[in-house]
Amino acid sequence: MTEELERRVERAVDNFMQGYGCCQSVVAAYADLYGLDDTMAKRIAAGFGGGVGRMRMMCGAVSALVILAGLDCGQTEGSDREGKSRCYKVVQELLEESKAANGSIICAELLGLKGPVAPGNYVASERTREYYKQRPCAAKVESAARIFSQYLDRKSRQED
């Protein structure tokens, strides 16, 4: 993997440690590759935190992989079934890599919770030293960023 891609992995973790959500942290680390500025990337990804709106469903870092795959290879014509299929294939491959690396793509499972949280529990957790000790989120952000960097690396080698 190139030094630039490794820096993007580090940037994703740094974003998380600054208080951004898992999805925001990963998407923002790659946004410039797709013509998005940092602010817009963080806005697009904001609602995916906490396993989508803090409901502990699909992990925010994993959701970032879906967003980034769409930015990278998503079709822009509604009737482009081949384009949709190519993008779906990339999404499924990235999510399978994440599941293999982390055991799940579900936020609640990654946090050791019994299941998704019911709507109404929307207050974001305070980021304290204890928060970071109890949560595997920084590692999941790093994992997702590394998976996407490896995807970009593989893709660039195929194009050469």
C-alpha positions in Angstrom: 0.0 0.0 0.0 1.3 3.4 -0.9 2.5 6.0 1.7 -0.4 8.3 0.7 -3.0 5.6 1.3 -1.4 4.8 4.7 -1.7 8.5 5.6 -5.4 8.4 4.8 -5.8 5.5 7.3 -4.0 7.6 9.9 -6.2 10.6 9.0 -9.4 8.5 9.5 -8.3 7.5 13.0 -7.2 11.0 13.9 -10.6 12.3 12.7 -12.3 9.9 15.1 -10.1 10.8 18.0 -11.1 14.5 17.4 -14.7 13.5 18.1 -16.1 12.8 14.6 -18.3 9.8 14.1 -17.0 6.6 12.6 -18.5 7.2 9.2 -17.5 10.8 9.1 -13.9 9.9 10.0 -13.5 7.4 7.2 -15.4 9.3 4.5 -13.5 12.6 5.2 -10.2 10.8 4.9 -10.9 10.0 1.2 -13.3 12.8 0.2 -10.9 14.9 -1.8 -10.4 12.0 -4.2 -14.0 12.5 -5.3 -14.1 16.2 -5.3 -15.8 16.6 -1.9 -14.5 19.1 0.6 -14.0 18.1 4.2 -17.2 19.9 5.5 -19.5 18.3 2.9 -18.0 14.9 3.4 -18.7 15.1 7.2 -22.2 16.4 6.6 -23.0 13.5 4.2 -21.7 11.0 6.7 -23.0 12.6 9.9 -26.3 10.6 10.2 -24.5 7.2 9.9 -22.8 7.5 13.3 -23.6 5.1 16.2 -24.7 2.4 13.7 -27.0 4.8 11.8 -28.5 7.5 13.9 -27.2 5.8 17.1 -29.5 2.9 16.6 -26.6 0.4 16.6 -27.4 -1.1 13.2 -24.7 -1.2 10.5 -21.5 0.1 11.9 -20.7 3.7 10.9 -17.2 2.8 9.7 -18.8 0.1 7.5 -21.4 2.6 6.2 -18.4 4.7 5.1 -17.3 1.8 2.9 -20.7 1.9 1.2 -20.5 5.7 0.7 -17.0 5.5 -0.6 -17.8 2.6 -3.0 -20.6 4.7 -4.4 -18.3 7.7 -4.9 -15.7 5.5 -6.5 -17.8 3.4 -8.9 -21.5 4.2 -8.4 -23.5 4.5 -11.6 -25.1 7.9 -12.5 -27.8 6.7 -14.9 -30.9 5.1 -13.5 -31.1 2.5 -16.3 -27.5 1.4 -16.0 -28.0 -2.0 -14.5 -24.4 -3.1 -15.3 -23.1 -0.1 -13.4 -25.4 -0.8 -10.4 -24.3 -4.4 -10.4 -20.5 -3.5 -10.5 -21.1 -1.1 -7.6 -23.1 -3.7 -5.6 -20.3 -6.2 -6.2 -17.7 -3.8 -4.8 -19.9 -3.0 -1.8 -20.4 -6.7 -1.0 -16.7 -7.4 -1.3 -15.8 -4.5 1.0 -18.4 -5.5 3.6 -17.3 -9.1 3.4 -13.7 -8.0 4.1 -14.9 -5.9 7.0 -16.9 -8.8 8.4 -14.0 -11.2 8.1 -11.7 -8.8 9.8 -14.0 -7.7 12.6 -16.5 -10.6 13.1 -19.5 -8.5 12.2 -20.7 -5.3 10.4 -23.4 -4.6 13.0 -22.6 -1.8 15.5 -24.4 -3.5 18.5 -22.5 -6.8 17.9 -19.2 -5.0 17.7 -19.9 -3.2 20.9 -21.1 -6.3 22.7 -24.7 -5.1 23.0 -27.8 -7.3 22.9 -29.2 -5.7 19.8 -30.2 -2.5 18.1 -31.3 0.4 20.2 -34.9 1.6 19.9 -35.6 5.0 18.4 -35.6 7.8 20.9 -32.1 7.0 22.3 -30.4 9.6 20.2 -28.1 11.5 22.6 -24.5 11.2 21.4 -22.1 9.7 24.0 -19.6 12.1 25.6 -16.1 11.4 24.3 -14.0 10.8 27.5 -11.0 8.7 28.2 -13.4 6.0 29.6 -15.4 6.1 26.3 -12.3 5.4 24.3 -11.2 2.6 26.7 -14.6 0.8 26.4 -15.2 1.1 22.7 -13.5 -0.7 19.8 -14.6 2.1 17.5 -11.1 3.6 16.7 -10.0 0.1 15.7 -13.1 -0.3 13.5 -12.4 3.1 11.8 -8.8 2.0 11.2 -10.0 -1.3 9.8 -12.5 0.3 7.4 -10.0 2.9 6.2 -7.4 0.2 5.7 -9.9 -2.0 3.7 -10.7 1.0 1.5 -7.1 1.9 1.0 -6.3 -1.7 0.0 -9.2 -1.6 -2.4 -7.8 1.5 -4.0 -4.4 0.0 -4.1 -5.6 -3.2 -5.9 -7.7 -1.1 -8.3 -4.7 1.1 -9.2 -2.5 -1.9 -9.9 -5.2 -3.4 -12.1 -5.3 -0.2 -14.1 -1.6 -0.1 -14.7 
